[in-house]
Amino acid sequence: MQHQVARLQGQATQPPDPIECAEMLETLSNALEELQVTQEELERQAEQLMLSRQDAEAQRQRYEELFQSAPEAYLVSDAHGVVEEANRAATTLLGIPTHLLVGKPIFAFVVPEDRRPLRQGILSLAAGQGSTAADRVDALPLRLRPRRSSPIDAEATVAAARDAEGTLVALRWFLRDVQARRRQESERLRAGRDEAAKAQAEADQEKVASILESVTDAFFALDEHWRFTFLNPQAERLLSRTREELLGRNIWDEFPKAVGSAFDREYHRAAADKVPVLVEEFYPSFQKWFAVRAFPAEHGLSVFFLDVTERRQAEQAKQEEEARQRAFVRDVLASVTEGRLRLCDQADQLPAALPQIGGVLSLTEPEGSRALRRRVREAADACGLPQSRADDLGIAVGEAGMNAVVHGRHGQGCVCANVAGTVQVWITDEGQGIAIENLPKATLERGWSSAGTAGFGFKMILSVTDRLSLLTGSAGTTVVIEQDRAPVENKTLQPA
């Protein structure tokens, strides 16, 4: 085109050649058209670049929100352990605000005697060159020293982030409060493997995603319109759906059988009240039990869940086996004692309470047991029990009362009687109860005691009273002792 322009300038003083002028005009027209197409293409590329930047910023904010809402403590430091970023759980664990935590070495929050092993672990990461074994220190036990708090037992998992040359550029920390885990007696998230460092342009976007991809729990995130925004591989496996199938879609449309379930109610409660929720529920479509923890986020919900079907099935099988054992023991005890000992499974199987004499007495009070025996003696006299039978009843009540105080908590007793001459004594406690495997020994073996204390036990009570009913379990024990005015030959308990 420049050549054509030069030719036109050279011929400006000469008569124009019509043919050459036409050729030059056509060339110029084509060049202008190409320039216009090029300009439009550049404008389109600039618009696409702006949209890409906006999308990248939205993704960064979303993953930062996930990072902050994670229930466990996560930190990012430089290669020397100086904190650069920390989520809310980390600041809570260490007892220091974010703006004061950033810029401080992580070793400042470790008790002096545990700093050396931690430094050695960091040095091993710095010496590595990208192999899996050299890029991670797992579950290192240490004691953290939070601000304004006593030291706590903890575990630290540290993963290395390297640049393209394999140089250590950052450390990613997962801190777990072991003491809190013991107190709660629940499964907690464990640190998983972090992915290798991404390019610097994708570092912010991939930071939390890499953590959530590697945790052992299944995880997904929902926005404020209940649409999936993130799933890790474990969630894809348990939901039997890929992230391509679910991202951007409404959870209630994709899983309609969950509408109206406990999942539905608890998710909405977490989102509305901004509180974390815990739910364990059976999902018929998958024929599985799920344990779910959902945490409210600024723009949605973060959900961690596990398949607990095997545990629930094992618990059910254990309960059924215990019920069979209990029924067997109940029948054996009733047979051996000729029906004088009734092992009850529920409170409504205990004998009907007779009219009560006086109020309920606390056996933990200094005079409680003595007052109960006096009331038994008064009731026995009022019902006309012979002296020997009244004495036997007093001995049995004393033994049962002592058991409630020694083996249980908050022991109580009351005395009942009727005009037919039957004295009925109720003794309850809130102890751990008698294990099913110990019931035969506890009721039939003289002096047997799980606590190793002295005493005559239930065998003695059975030998001197007419009937004994026993309800025992993890919530406590209830003993009902009955003594009639006169012994009867057939002392078999009648069905409740």
Secondary structure, 3 states (H helix, E strand, C coil): CHHHHHHHHHCCCCCCCHHHHHHHHHHHHHHHHHHHHHHHHHHHHHHHHHHHHHHHHHHHHHHHHHHHHCCCEEEEECCCCEEEEECHHHHHHHCCCHHHHCCCEHHHHECHHHHHHHHHHHHHHHHCCCCCHHHEEEEEEEEECCCCCCCEEEEEEEEEEECCCCCEEEEEEEEEEHHHHHHHCCCCCCCCCCCCCCCHHHHHHHHHHHHHHHCCCEEEEEECCCEEEEECHHHHHHHCCCHHHHECCEHHHHCHHHCCCHHHHHHHHHHHHCCCEEEEEEECCCCEEEEEEEEEECCEEEEEEEECHHHHHHHHHHHHHHHHHHHHHHHHHHHHCCCCEEEECCHHHCCCCCCEEEEEEECCCCCHHHHHHHHHHHHHHHHCCCHHHHHHHHHHHHHHHHHHHHHCCCCEEEEEECCCCCEEEEEEECCCCCCHHHHHHHHHCCCCCCCCCCCCHHHHHHHHCCEEEEEEECCEEEEEEEECCCCCCCCCCCCC
